Amino acid sequence: MKKTLAALFAISLAVLSAAPAAAQKGVPPEEKPEGVILPETGLIDVPTAGILDYYGFLIKTRFYTGGGVLGSLNFGVLERLNLGASMAVDKLVGSDSPVRMVRPEIQVRYRFHDGDYYVPALALGFDGQGYFYRKALKKYMEKGRGMYVVGSKEYLLPGLVFHGGLNVPDFDDGYIFGFLAANYTLGDKVAFMAEYDNVFHSDVPKRINLGTRFFITPYFHLDVAMRDIGASENFIDGSERNPERIVQMRYATSF
């Protein structure tokens, strides 16, 4: 049922964005000036209302607990629509075994409002990628974002951007969660990120994440972050839930 809804969601977004994309057919993609940092499409875990340009693509690699590697690839397939896929491999780095591939997941994002003086940029999306997959239970201990709506707006200071939204990770229980985040960019060299995730439900542990993004080049970024700061409760399968150090590499460009 979940996969069917996700597929229908992706098809619906493609239809909605077909008209503006057709209007732009034959127009070459806008050139990016050298030294200009591309819009943020995501922070640590939290999505933003930023999207890849038409013909753009983003490759992201995350190194996580236990030598795991999570890879994802996202494309700007239409004027306002991004599609992507991701897959994790547990214990790929280091000496632990067995190395195990986790099921692939899809990502979809459609920005339906570019933002103005009063209203933030707004996007609707779906992200099935969760964390800490348990094969025996066939589920993630930290569920994927699921269907979400997110708004992003620069406020108070140049380079300070706030993000907030609502998401439904699981269509079966229908719980609605909230998330908040902010990033502050200094001189196109470094950005500081903060996230407060899984808001509204006391029976699901909230997450506080902090990180730093280094802009090695305008197109290649390196993230160093701490997830689940202050985590103490165990996962539902009884395994320990501890703060996690991660490293992410992001490369974005266009065809």
DRENMARVO-259062 format. One record per residue: residue in three letters; x, y, z of N, C-alpha, C, O in turn. Coordinates in steps of 0.2 Angstrom, whole numbers, padded with zeros to 4 digits, always signed. Layout:
N
ALAXYZXYZXYZXYZ...
END
This chain:
255
MET+0004-0006+0000+0000+0000+0000+0004+0006+0000+0003+0011-0004LYS+0010+0006+0004+0014+0012+0005+0017+0013-0002+0018+0019-0004LYS+0020+0008-0005+0023+0009-0012+0018+0011-0017+0020+0016-0021THR+0012+0009-0017+0007+0011-0022+0006+0019-0021+0005+0022-0026LEU+0005+0021-0015+0003+0028-0014+0009+0032-0016+0008+0038-0019ALA+0015+0030-0014+0021+0034-0016+0022+0034-0024+0023+0040-0027ALA+0020+0029-0028+0020+0029-0035+0015+0034-0038+0016+0038-0042LEU+0009+0034-0035+0004+0038-0037+0005+0045-0036+0004+0050-0040PHE+0009+0047-0030+0011+0053-0028+0016+0056-0033+0015+0062-0035ALA+0021+0052-0035+0026+0054-0040+0022+0055-0047+0024+0060-0050ILE+0018+0051-0049+0014+0052-0055+0010+0059-0055+0010+0063-0060SER+0007+0060-0050+0003+0066-0049+0007+0072-0050+0005+0077-0053LEU+0013+0072-0046+0017+0078-0047+0020+0079-0054+0021+0085-0056ALA+0021+0074-0057+0024+0074-0064+0019+0078-0068+0020+0082-0073VAL+0012+0076-0068+0007+0079-0071+0006+0086-0070+0006+0090-0074LEU+0007+0088-0063+0006+0095-0061+0011+0099-0064+0010+0105-0066SER+0017+0097-0065+0023+0101-0067+0024+0100-0075+0029+0104-0077ALA+0020+0097-0078+0021+0096-0085+0020+0102-0089+0024+0104-0094ALA+0015+0106-0087+0014+0112-0091+0019+0117-0090+0022+0120-0096PRO+0022+0119-0084+0028+0124-0084+0034+0121-0088+0038+0125-0090ALA+0035+0115-0087+0041+0112-0091+0040+0113-0098+0045+0114-0101ALA+0034+0111-0101+0033+0112-0108+0034+0119-0110+0037+0120-0116ALA+0033+0124-0106+0033+0131-0108+0041+0133-0109+0043+0137-0112GLN+0045+0129-0105+0052+0131-0105+0056+0126-0110+0062+0127-0110LYS+0052+0122-0114+0056+0117-0118+0060+0121-0124+0057+0126-0126GLY+0066+0119-0125+0070+0123-0129+0074+0128-0126+0079+0131-0130VAL+0073+0130-0120+0077+0135-0117+0083+0132-0113+0081+0128-0109PRO+0089+0134-0115+0094+0131-0111+0094+0133-0104+0092+0138-0102PRO+0097+0128-0099+0097+0129-0092+0101+0135-0091+0106+0136-0094GLU+0099+0139-0086+0103+0145-0083+0109+0143-0081+0110+0139-0077GLU+0114+0147-0083+0121+0146-0081+0122+0148-0074+0120+0154-0072LYS+0126+0145-0070+0127+0147-0063+0134+0151-0063+0139+0148-0065PRO+0134+0157-0060+0140+0161-0060+0145+0157-0055+0143+0154-0051GLU+0151+0157-0057+0157+0154-0053+0157+0157-0046+0156+0163-0045GLY+0157+0153-0041+0158+0155-0034+0151+0155-0031+0151+0157-0025VAL+0146+0154-0034+0139+0155-0031+0137+0148-0028+0137+0143-0032ILE+0135+0148-0022+0133+0142-0019+0126+0140-0021+0122+0144-0021LEU+0125+0134-0023+0118+0132-0025+0114+0131-0019+0116+0131-0014PRO+0107+0132-0021+0102+0132-0015+0102+0125-0011+0104+0120-0014GLU+0101+0126-0005+0101+0120-0001+0095+0116-0002+0089+0118-0002THR+0096+0109-0004+0090+0105-0005+0089+0101+0002+0084+0097+0002GLY+0093+0101+0006+0093+0097+0013+0098+0099+0017+0104+0101+0015LEU+0097+0098+0024+0102+0099+0029+0105+0092+0031+0108+0089+0027ILE+0104+0090+0037+0107+0084+0040+0102+0078+0038+0103+0074+0034ASP+0096+0079+0041+0090+0074+0040+0084+0078+0037+0080+0075+0033VAL+0084+0084+0039+0078+0088+0037+0078+0091+0030+0083+0093+0027PRO+0073+0090+0026+0073+0093+0019+0071+0100+0019+0069+0103+0024THR+0073+0104+0014+0071+0111+0013+0066+0112+0007+0065+0107+0004ALA+0064+0118+0006+0060+0119+0000+0065+0120-0006+0062+0122-0012GLY+0071+0120-0005+0076+0121-0011+0075+0115-0016+0074+0109-0014ILE+0076+0116-0022+0076+0110-0027+0082+0111-0032+0084+0116-0033LEU+0083+0106-0035+0088+0106-0041+0085+0109-0047+0079+0108-0048ASP+0089+0113-0050+0087+0115-0057+0085+0110-0062+0088+0104-0061TYR+0081+0112-0067+0080+0107-0072+0087+0105-0075+0091+0110-0077TYR+0088+0099-0076+0094+0096-0079+0100+0095-0073+0105+0093-0075GLY+0098+0098-0067+0103+0097-0062+0103+0090-0059+0098+0086-0059PHE+0108+0088-0055+0108+0082-0051+0113+0083-0045+0118+0087-0045LEU+0111+0079-0040+0115+0079-0034+0117+0072-0032+0112+0067-0032ILE+0123+0071-0030+0125+0064-0028+0127+0065-0021+0131+0070-0019LYS+0124+0061-0016+0126+0062-0009+0128+0055-0006+0125+0050-0008THR+0133+0055-0002+0136+0049+0001+0136+0051+0009+0140+0056+0011ARG+0133+0046+0013+0133+0047+0020+0137+0041+0023+0135+0035+0022PHE+0142+0042+0028+0145+0037+0031+0142+0037+0038+0142+0042+0042TYR+0139+0032+0041+0136+0032+0047+0138+0026+0051+0143+0022+0050THR+0135+0025+0057+0137+0020+0062+0138+0013+0060+0134+0011+0055GLY+0143+0010+0062+0145+0003+0061+0148+0002+0054+0148-0003+0051GLY+0151+0007+0051+0154+0007+0044+0149+0007+0039+0151+0005+0033GLY+0143+0009+0040+0138+0009+0034+0139+0015+0030+0141+0020+0032VAL+0136+0014+0023+0137+0020+0018+0130+0020+0015+0127+0015+0013LEU+0127+0026+0015+0121+0028+0012+0122+0032+0006+0125+0038+0006GLY+0120+0030+0000+0121+0034-0006+0115+0036-0009+0110+0032-0009SER+0114+0041-0012+0108+0044-0015+0110+0048-0021+0115+0051-0022LEU+0105+0048-0026+0106+0051-0032+0099+0055-0034+0094+0051-0034ASN+0099+0061-0035+0093+0065-0036+0094+0069-0043+0099+0072-0044PHE+0088+0070-0046+0089+0073-0053+0083+0079-0053+0078+0078-0050GLY+0085+0084-0056+0080+0089-0058+0077+0087-0065+0079+0090-0070VAL+0071+0083-0064+0069+0080-0071+0064+0085-0074+0063+0085-0081LEU+0061+0090-0071+0056+0095-0074+0058+0101-0070+0062+0102-0066GLU+0054+0106-0073+0055+0113-0070+0055+0114-0063+0059+0117-0060ARG+0050+0110-0059+0049+0111-0052+0050+0104-0048+0049+0104-0042LEU+0051+0099-0052+0051+0092-0049+0058+0089-0049+0061+0089-0054ASN+0059+0086-0043+0065+0082-0042+0063+0075-0041+0059+0074-0037LEU+0067+0070-0044+0066+0063-0042+0072+0060-0040+0078+0062-0043GLY+0072+0055-0036+0079+0052-0034+0078+0045-0031+0072+0043-0030ALA+0083+0042-0029+0083+0035-0026+0089+0035-0021+0094+0038-0023SER+0089+0031-0016+0094+0030-0012+0094+0023-0009+0089+0019-0010MET+0100+0021-0007+0101+0014-0004+0107+0014+0000+0112+0017-0001ALA+0106+0010+0006+0111+0010+0011+0115+0003+0011+0111-0002+0009VAL+0121+0003+0013+0125-0004+0013+0128-0004+0020+0132+0000+0022ASP+0125-0008+0025+0128-0009+0031+0135-0012+0032+0136-0017+0028LYS+0139-0010+0036+0146-0013+0037+0150-0013+0031+0154-0018+0030LEU+0149-0008+0027+0153-0008+0020+0161-0006+0022+0165-0009+0019VAL+0161-0001+0027+0168+0001+0029+0170-0002+0035+0166-0003+0040GLY+0176-0005+0035+0179-0008+0042+0179-0015+0041+0179-0018+0035SER+0180-0019+0047+0181-0026+0047+0175-0030+0049+0175-0036+0048ASP+0169-0027+0051+0163-0030+0053+0160-0034+0047+0161-0032+0041SER+0157-0039+0048+0153-0043+0043+0147-0046+0046+0146-0046+0052PRO+0142-0048+0042+0142-0048+0035+0140-0041+0032+0136-0037+0035VAL+0143-0039+0026+0141-0033+0022+0134-0035+0020+0132-0040+0017ARG+0129-0030+0021+0122-0031+0019+0119-0025+0016+0119-0019+0018MET+0116-0026+0010+0113-0021+0006+0106-0020+0009+0102-0025+0010VAL+0104-0014+0010+0097-0012+0012+0093-0010+0006+0095-0008+0002ARG+0086-0012+0007+0082-0010+0001+0082-0003-0001+0083+0002+0003PRO+0082-0002-0008+0082+0005-0010+0075+0009-0009+0070+0006-0008GLU+0076+0015-0009+0070+0020-0007+0070+0025-0012+0075+0027-0016ILE+0064+0028-0013+0063+0034-0018+0062+0040-0014+0060+0041-0009GLN+0064+0046-0018+0063+0053-0016+0059+0057-0021+0061+0056-0027VAL+0055+0061-0019+0051+0065-0024+0050+0072-0021+0049+0072-0015ARG+0051+0077-0025+0050+0084-0022+0047+0088-0027+0050+0089-0033TYR+0042+0092-0026+0039+0097-0030+0038+0104-0027+0034+0104-0022ARG+0041+0109-0029+0040+0115-0026+0035+0119-0030+0035+0120-0036PHE+0030+0120-0026+0024+0124-0029+0023+0131-0027+0019+0134-0030HIS+0028+0134-0023+0028+0141-0022+0035+0143-0021+0039+0140-0017ASP+0037+0148-0025+0044+0150-0024+0046+0155-0019+0052+0157-0017GLY+0041+0157-0015+0042+0162-0010+0041+0169-0012+0043+0171-0017ASP+0039+0173-0007+0039+0180-0008+0041+0184-0001+0043+0181+0003TYR+0039+0190-0001+0041+0194+0005+0038+0191+0012+0041+0191+0017TYR+0031+0189+0011+0028+0187+0017+0027+0179+0017+0027+0176+0023VAL+0027+0175+0012+0026+0168+0012+0033+0165+0010+0036+0166+0005PRO+0035+0160+0014+0041+0156+0012+0040+0152+0006+0035+0150+0004ALA+0046+0150+0003+0046+0145-0002+0043+0138+0001+0044+0136+0006LEU+0038+0135-0003+0035+0129-0001+0036+0123-0006+0036+0124-0012ALA+0037+0117-0003+0038+0111-0007+0034+0105-0004+0033+0105+0002LEU+0032+0101-0008+0028+0095-0006+0032+0089-0008+0035+0089-0014GLY+0033+0084-0004+0038+0078-0006+0036+0072-0003+0032+0071+0002PHE+0040+0067-0005+0040+0060-0002+0047+0058-0001+0051+0058-0006ASP+0049+0055+0005+0056+0052+0006+0055+0046+0010+0053+0046+0016GLY+0057+0040+0007+0056+0034+0010+0062+0031+0014+0062+0026+0017GLN+0067+0035+0014+0074+0033+0017+0074+0034+0024+0073+0039+0027GLY+0074+0028+0028+0074+0028+0035+0081+0026+0037+0086+0026+0033TYR+0082+0025+0044+0089+0023+0046+0088+0017+0051+0083+0016+0055PHE+0094+0014+0052+0094+0008+0056+0089+0003+0054+0084+0001+0058TYR+0090+0000+0049+0085-0006+0046+0087-0012+0050+0092-0014+0051ARG+0081-0015+0052+0082-0022+0055+0078-0027+0050+0072-0027+0049LYS+0082-0032+0048+0080-0036+0043+0075-0041+0046+0070-0043+0043ALA+0076-0043+0052+0071-0048+0056+0064-0045+0056+0059-0048+0055LEU+0064-0038+0057+0057-0035+0058+0055-0032+0051+0049-0030+0051LYS+0059-0031+0046+0058-0028+0040+0056-0021+0041+0051-0019+0037LYS+0059-0017+0045+0057-0010+0046+0063-0006+0048+0068-0009+0051TYR+0063+0000+0047+0068+0005+0050+0066+0007+0057+0060+0008+0059MET+0071+0007+0061+0070+0009+0068+0069+0017+0068+0065+0019+0073GLU+0072+0020+0064+0070+0027+0063+0067+0028+0056+0070+0027+0051LYS+0060+0029+0056+0057+0029+0049+0059+0034+0045+0061+0040+0047GLY+0057+0033+0038+0059+0038+0033+0054+0044+0034+0049+0044+0038ARG+0056+0050+0031+0051+0056+0031+0044+0055+0029+0040+0057+0032GLY+0043+0050+0024+0037+0049+0021+0034+0055+0017+0039+0059+0014MET+0028+0056+0017+0025+0062+0014+0026+0068+0018+0025+0068+0024TYR+0028+0074+0015+0029+0080+0019+0028+0086+0015+0028+0086+0009VAL+0027+0092+0019+0027+0098+0016+0032+0102+0020+0032+0102+0026VAL+0035+0107+0017+0041+0110+0020+0041+0118+0017+0040+0119+0011GLY+0042+0122+0022+0043+0129+0020+0050+0132+0022+0053+0129+0027SER+0053+0136+0018+0060+0139+0019+0060+0146+0018+0057+0148+0013LYS+0063+0150+0022+0063+0157+0021+0069+0160+0025+0071+0158+0031GLU+0073+0165+0022+0078+0168+0025+0075+0174+0029+0070+0177+0027TYR+0078+0174+0035+0075+0179+0040+0080+0182+0045+0084+0178+0047LEU+0079+0188+0047+0083+0191+0052+0090+0193+0050+0091+0199+0050LEU+0093+0189+0047+0100+0190+0045+0101+0187+0038+0099+0182+0036PRO+0106+0191+0034+0107+0188+0027+0111+0181+0029+0116+0181+0033GLY+0109+0176+0025+0112+0169+0026+0109+0165+0031+0111+0159+0032LEU+0104+0168+0035+0101+0164+0040+0094+0161+0038+0090+0166+0036VAL+0093+0155+0037+0087+0152+0033+0084+0147+0038+0087+0143+0041PHE+0077+0148+0039+0073+0144+0044+0069+0139+0039+0067+0141+0034HIS+0068+0133+0042+0064+0128+0038+0060+0125+0043+0061+0124+0049GLY+0054+0123+0041+0049+0120+0045+0044+0116+0041+0042+0118+0036GLY+0041+0111+0044+0036+0107+0040+0033+0102+0044+0034+0101+0050LEU+0028+0098+0041+0025+0093+0043+0026+0086+0039+0027+0087+0033ASN+0026+0080+0042+0027+0074+0038+0023+0069+0041+0021+0068+0047VAL+0021+0064+0037+0018+0058+0039+0022+0052+0037+0022+0050+0031PRO+0026+0049+0042+0031+0044+0040+0028+0037+0038+0030+0033+0034ASP+0022+0036+0041+0019+0029+0040+0011+0030+0038+0007+0033+0042PHE+0009+0028+0032+0002+0029+0030-0003+0024+0034-0009+0025+0034ASP+0000+0019+0037-0004+0014+0041-0007+0018+0048-0013+0017+0049ASP-0002+0021+0052-0004+0024+0058-0007+0031+0057-0010+0034+0061GLY-0004+0034+0052-0007+0041+0050-0004+0046+0055-0007+0052+0055TYR+0001+0045+0059+0003+0050+0064+0006+0056+0059+0010+0055+0054ILE+0005+0062+0062+0008+0068+0059+0013+0071+0063+0012+0072+0069PHE+0019+0072+0061+0025+0074+0064+0027+0081+0062+0025+0083+0056GLY+0030+0085+0066+0033+0091+0064+0041+0091+0064+0044+0087+0068PHE+0044+0096+0060+0051+0097+0061+0053+0104+0060+0050+0108+0056LEU+0058+0106+0063+0061+0113+0062+0068+0112+0061+0072+0108+0064ALA+0071+0117+0058+0078+0117+0056+0080+0124+0054+0076+0129+0053ALA+0087+0126+0055+0090+0132+0052+0097+0131+0050+0100+0126+0053ASN+0099+0135+0045+0106+0135+0043+0108+0142+0042+0105+0146+0040TYR+0114+0143+0044+0117+0150+0044+0124+0149+0040+0129+0146+0042THR+0124+0153+0034+0130+0152+0030+0134+0158+0030+0132+0164+0030LEU+0141+0157+0031+0146+0162+0032+0150+0163+0026+0154+0158+0025GLY+0150+0168+0022+0154+0169+0017+0155+0164+0011+0160+0163+0008ASP+0150+0160+0010+0150+0155+0005+0156+0150+0007+0159+0147+0002LYS+0158+0149+0013+0164+0145+0015+0161+0139+0020+0164+0134+0019VAL+0157+0141+0024+0155+0136+0029+0148+0138+0031+0146+0144+0031ALA+0144+0133+0033+0137+0134+0036+0136+0130+0042+0139+0124+0043PHE+0132+0132+0047+0131+0129+0053+0123+0127+0053+0119+0131+0051MET+0122+0121+0055+0115+0118+0054+0113+0115+0061+0116+0112+0065ALA+0106+0116+0062+0103+0113+0068+0096+0111+0066+0092+0114+0062GLU+0094+0105+0069+0088+0102+0067+0084+0100+0074+0087+0097+0078TYR+0078+0100+0074+0073+0097+0079+0068+0093+0076+0064+0096+0072ASP+0068+0087+0076+0064+0082+0072+0060+0078+0076+0061+0077+0082ASN+0055+0075+0073+0050+0071+0076+0046+0074+0082+0045+0071+0087VAL+0043+0080+0080+0039+0084+0085+0032+0082+0085+0030+0079+0080PHE+0029+0082+0091+0022+0082+0092+0020+0075+0096+0014+0075+0099HIS+0024+0070+0096+0021+0063+0099+0026+0061+0104+0032+0060+0102SER+0024+0061+0110+0029+0059+0116+0031+0052+0116+0036+0050+0118ASP+0027+0047+0112+0029+0040+0112+0034+0039+0107+0037+0033+0106VAL+0036+0044+0103+0042+0043+0098+0047+0048+0100+0046+0054+0100PRO+0053+0045+0100+0059+0050+0103+0060+0055+0098+0060+0054+0092LYS+0061+0061+0100+0063+0067+0096+0070+0067+0095+0074+0064+0098ARG+0072+0070+0089+0079+0070+0087+0082+0078+0087+0079+0082+0084ILE+0088+0079+0090+0091+0085+0089+0098+0084+0086+0102+0079+0088ASN+0099+0087+0080+0105+0086+0076+0108+0093+0075+0105+0098+0074LEU+0115+0092+0076+0119+0098+0074+0125+0096+0070+0127+0091+0070GLY+0126+0101+0065+0132+0100+0060+0135+0106+0057+0132+0111+0058THR+0140+0105+0054+0144+0110+0050+0145+0108+0043+0147+0102+0042ARG+0143+0112+0038+0144+0111+0031+0150+0115+0028+0150+0121+0029PHE+0155+0112+0025+0160+0115+0022+0160+0115+0015+0159+0110+0012PHE+0160+0121+0012+0159+0122+0005+0166+0122+0001+0169+0127+0001ILE+0168+0116+0000+0175+0115-0003+0176+0118-0010+0180+0122-0011THR+0170+0118-0014+0169+0121-0020+0162+0123-0020+0158+0121-0016PRO+0160+0127-0025+0153+0129-0025+0148+0123-0026+0142+0123-0025TYR+0151+0117-0029+0148+0111-0031+0149+0105-0026+0145+0100-0026PHE+0154+0105-0022+0156+0100-0018+0156+0102-0011+0160+0107-0009HIS+0152+0099-0007+0151+0101+0000+0153+0095+0005+0151+0089+0003LEU+0156+0096+0011+0157+0091+0016+0154+0093+0022+0155+0098+0025ASP+0150+0088+0025+0146+0089+0031+0149+0085+0036+0151+0079+0035VAL+0149+0087+0042+0151+0084+0048+0146+0085+0053+0144+0091+0055ALA+0143+0080+0056+0137+0081+0060+0136+0076+0066+0139+0071+0066MET+0132+0078+0071+0130+0074+0076+0123+0073+0076+0119+0078+0077ARG+0120+0067+0076+0113+0065+0076+0111+0063+0083+0115+0060+0087ASP+0105+0064+0084+0102+0061+0090+0105+0063+0097+0107+0059+0101ILE+0107+0069+0097+0110+0072+0103+0106+0071+0109+0100+0073+0109GLY+0109+0068+0114+0105+0066+0120+0101+0060+0120+0097+0059+0125ALA+0101+0056+0115+0097+0050+0115+0099+0045+0120+0105+0044+0122SER+0094+0042+0123+0094+0038+0129+0090+0032+0128+0091+0026+0131GLU+0084+0033+0125+0079+0027+0125+0082+0022+0120+0085+0023+0115ASN+0080+0016+0121+0081+0010+0116+0076+0010+0110+0071+0013+0111PHE+0079+0007+0105+0074+0006+0099+0069+0001+0101+0069-0002+0106ILE+0064+0000+0097+0058-0004+0099+0060-0011+0099+0057-0016+0102ASP+0066-0013+0096+0068-0020+0096+0073-0021+0102+0076-0027+0102GLY+0074-0016+0106+0078-0017+0112+0085-0015+0111+0089-0015+0116SER+0087-0014+0105+0094-0011+0104+0095-0004+0106+0091+0000+0107GLU+0102-0003+0108+0103+0004+0111+0102+0009+0105+0104+0008+0099ARG+0100+0015+0107+0100+0021+0103+0104+0026+0106+0103+0029+0111ASN+0110+0028+0103+0115+0032+0105+0116+0038+0100+0114+0037+0094PRO+0119+0043+0103+0121+0049+0098+0125+0046+0092+0129+0041+0094GLU+0125+0049+0087+0128+0046+0081+0132+0051+0077+0130+0057+0076ARG+0138+0050+0076+0143+0054+0072+0142+0052+0064+0143+0046+0063ILE+0141+0057+0060+0141+0055+0053+0145+0060+0049+0146+0066+0051VAL+0147+0058+0043+0150+0062+0038+0147+0062+0031+0145+0056+0029GLN+0145+0067+0028+0142+0067+0022+0146+0071+0016+0149+0076+0018MET+0146+0068+0010+0149+0072+0005+0143+0073+0000+0139+0068-0002ARG+0143+0079-0003+0138+0081-0008+0141+0084-0014+0145+0088-0013TYR+0139+0082-0020+0141+0085-0026+0135+0086-0030+0131+0082-0032ALA+0134+0093-0032+0129+0095-0036+0131+0099-0042+0136+0103-0042THR+0128+0097-0048+0130+0101-0054+0124+0100-0059+0119+0098-0057SER+0125+0101-0065+0120+0100-0070+0123+0098-0077+0129+0098-0078PHE+0119+0095-0081+0121+0092-0087+0122+0098-0092+0124+0097-0098
END
